[in-house]
């Protein structure tokens, strides 16, 4: 049996999940639910494997919280991050193209069929963008936890500095998630634009137009 981790597993689920796991582990140790001495007696490979599995599960289970970040961010309303509008303005002959109304999933599938290696760049940016978006929530929770710990007089200077630092990192992660998502969508449109028969493929049955799909 072959076990492999894809780019979405690593970036979109495992990395944010590891942040949730770190917060959970800190609280467990802080509340004496788990003792470090007990963990140190366990086999290291087993602990690492268990940590990876828990991080992956947490990353999947908390994926929906990342969508809350999408709805909370005002940046999506900025025209500069509307990939379809920007592409229509930059590419000559793109106005009126069916690509501007096709679902992103269909466009990405067409790009991968046309040239998987080139489309991998768009997939990579999308995965990293989702990672940054999903990491925003645990970073914010970490900032809140640091403020609470500092208020209780625990952690000293480190806890005082950790709150603003984690808050700044969370803001940067949210911003980069928007930028990377925009780049991924723009790259997908650029790839699809050079596919010779893309317009015919996007034509619906009996000449009907495909319905406009939601963003990624």
C-alpha positions in Angstrom: 0.0 0.0 0.0 1.3 3.4 -1.0 0.8 6.4 1.3 1.3 9.9 -0.2 0.6 13.4 0.8 -0.6 15.8 -1.8 0.0 19.6 -2.0 -3.5 20.3 -0.6 -3.0 17.8 2.2 0.2 19.4 3.3 -0.6 23.1 2.9 -4.4 23.3 3.3 -5.0 20.8 6.0 -1.8 19.7 7.8 -0.2 23.0 8.3 -3.3 24.8 9.8 -4.1 21.7 11.8 -0.6 21.7 13.3 -1.4 25.2 14.7 -4.6 24.0 16.2 -2.8 21.0 17.7 -0.1 23.3 19.2 -2.8 25.4 20.9 -4.5 22.3 22.2 -1.3 20.8 23.4 -0.4 24.1 25.2 -3.8 24.2 27.0 -3.5 20.5 27.9 -0.1 21.0 29.5 -1.1 24.3 31.1 -4.2 22.7 32.7 -2.2 19.6 33.7 -4.3 17.3 31.6 -1.1 16.0 30.0 2.3 15.8 31.6 5.5 16.3 29.6 7.2 13.7 31.7 4.7 11.1 30.6 5.0 12.1 27.0 8.8 11.9 27.1 8.6 8.2 28.0 6.6 7.4 24.9 8.4 6.3 21.6 9.3 9.4 19.6 8.2 7.9 16.2 4.8 7.0 17.6 4.3 10.5 19.0 5.3 12.1 15.7 2.9 9.8 13.8 0.1 10.6 16.2 0.8 14.3 16.0 0.7 14.2 12.2 -2.6 12.3 12.2 -4.2 14.6 14.7 -3.0 17.7 12.8 -4.5 16.4 9.6 -7.8 15.6 11.3 -7.9 19.0 13.0 -7.1 20.7 9.7 -10.0 19.0 7.9 -12.4 19.4 10.8 -11.7 23.1 11.1 -11.7 23.9 7.4 -15.1 25.5 7.6 -13.7 28.2 9.9 -11.5 29.4 7.1 -14.7 30.3 5.1 -15.6 32.6 7.9 -12.4 34.5 7.3 -13.4 34.8 3.6 -16.7 36.4 4.5 -15.1 38.7 7.1 -12.4 40.1 4.9 -13.4 43.3 3.1 -10.6 42.8 0.5 -12.8 40.6 -1.7 -15.0 43.6 -2.5 -12.0 45.5 -4.0 -12.0 45.5 -7.8 -8.3 45.0 -7.8 -8.8 41.4 -6.6 -11.5 40.5 -9.1 -9.5 38.2 -11.3 -12.1 38.0 -14.0 -12.4 41.8 -14.3 -8.6 42.3 -14.3 -8.1 39.6 -16.9 -10.8 41.0 -19.2 -9.0 44.4 -19.0 -5.5 43.0 -19.6 -6.1 40.4 -22.3 -7.1 41.6 -25.7 -10.1 39.7 -27.0 -11.1 38.3 -23.6 -14.2 40.5 -23.2 -17.3 38.3 -23.7 -15.3 35.1 -23.3 -17.1 32.2 -21.7 -14.2 31.8 -19.3 -15.4 34.9 -17.5 -18.6 33.1 -16.4 -17.4 29.5 -16.1 -16.9 27.9 -12.7 -13.3 28.0 -11.3 -13.3 24.2 -10.9 -14.0 23.7 -14.6 -11.4 26.2 -15.6 -8.7 24.6 -13.4 -9.6 21.1 -14.8 -9.2 22.5 -18.3 -5.9 24.0 -17.5 -4.6 20.7 -16.0 -5.7 18.7 -19.0 -4.0 21.2 -21.3 -0.7 21.3 -19.4 -0.5 19.8 -15.9 3.0 21.1 -15.2 2.0 24.7 -16.0 -1.3 24.4 -14.2 0.6 23.2 -11.1 1.7 26.7 -10.4 -1.9 27.9 -10.1 -2.7 24.8 -7.9 0.3 25.6 -5.7 -0.7 29.2 -5.2 -4.3 28.2 -4.5 -3.2 25.7 -1.9 -0.9 28.1 -0.2 -3.6 30.8 -0.2 -6.0 28.4 1.5 -3.3 27.5 4.0 -2.8 31.1 4.9 -6.6 31.6 5.2 -7.1 28.6 7.4 -4.1 29.5 9.5 -5.6 32.9 10.3 -8.1 31.5 12.9 -5.6 29.6 15.1 -3.3 32.5 15.0 -6.1 34.8 16.2 -6.9 32.3 18.9 -3.3 32.2 19.9 -3.2 36.0 20.2 -6.3 35.9 22.5 -4.7 33.1 24.6 -1.5 35.2 24.9 -3.5 38.2 26.1 -5.3 36.1 28.7 -2.1 34.6 29.9 -0.4 38.0 30.2 -3.5 39.3 32.1 -3.1 36.5 34.5 0.5 37.3 35.0 1.8 34.1 33.4 4.5 34.1 30.8 6.0 37.5 31.6 7.3 39.5 28.7 7.0 36.7 26.3 3.2 36.5 26.8 2.9 40.3 26.5 4.8 40.4 23.2 3.2 37.2 21.8 -0.3 38.7 21.7 0.5 41.6 19.3 2.9 39.5 17.3 0.4 36.7 16.7 -2.3 39.3 15.8 0.1 40.9 13.3 0.9 37.5 11.8 -2.8 36.7 11.5 -3.5 39.9 9.7 -0.6 39.2 7.3 -1.8 35.7 6.7 -5.4 36.9 5.9 -4.0 39.5 3.5 -1.7 37.0 1.7 -4.6 34.5 1.4 -6.5 37.1 -0.7 -3.5 38.0 -2.8 -2.5 34.3 -3.5 -6.1 33.4 -4.3 -6.2 36.3 -6.8 -2.9 35.2 -8.4 -4.1 31.6 -8.7 -7.4 32.6 -10.4 -5.6 35.0 -12.8 -3.0 32.3 -13.6 -5.8 29.8 -14.3 -7.5 32.3 -16.7 -4.2 33.0 -18.5 -3.6 29.3 -19.1 -7.2 28.7 -20.3 -7.0 31.6 -22.6 -4.3 29.9 -24.8 -6.2 26.6 -25.0 -7.4 26.5 -28.7 -10.8 25.0 -28.2 -11.6 26.3 -24.7 -14.6 28.3 -25.9 -16.2 25.3 -27.6 -15.6 23.2 -24.5 -17.3 25.7 -22.3 -20.3 25.9 -24.5 -23.3 24.3 -22.8 -25.5 21.6 -24.3 -27.3 22.6 -27.5 -25.4 25.9 -27.6 -26.5 27.0 -24.1 -24.2 29.0 -21.9 -22.9 27.5 -18.7 -24.1 29.0 -15.5 -21.7 31.2 -13.6 -20.0 29.3 -10.8 -18.9 30.5 -7.4 -15.3 31.4 -6.5 -12.9 29.0 -5.0 
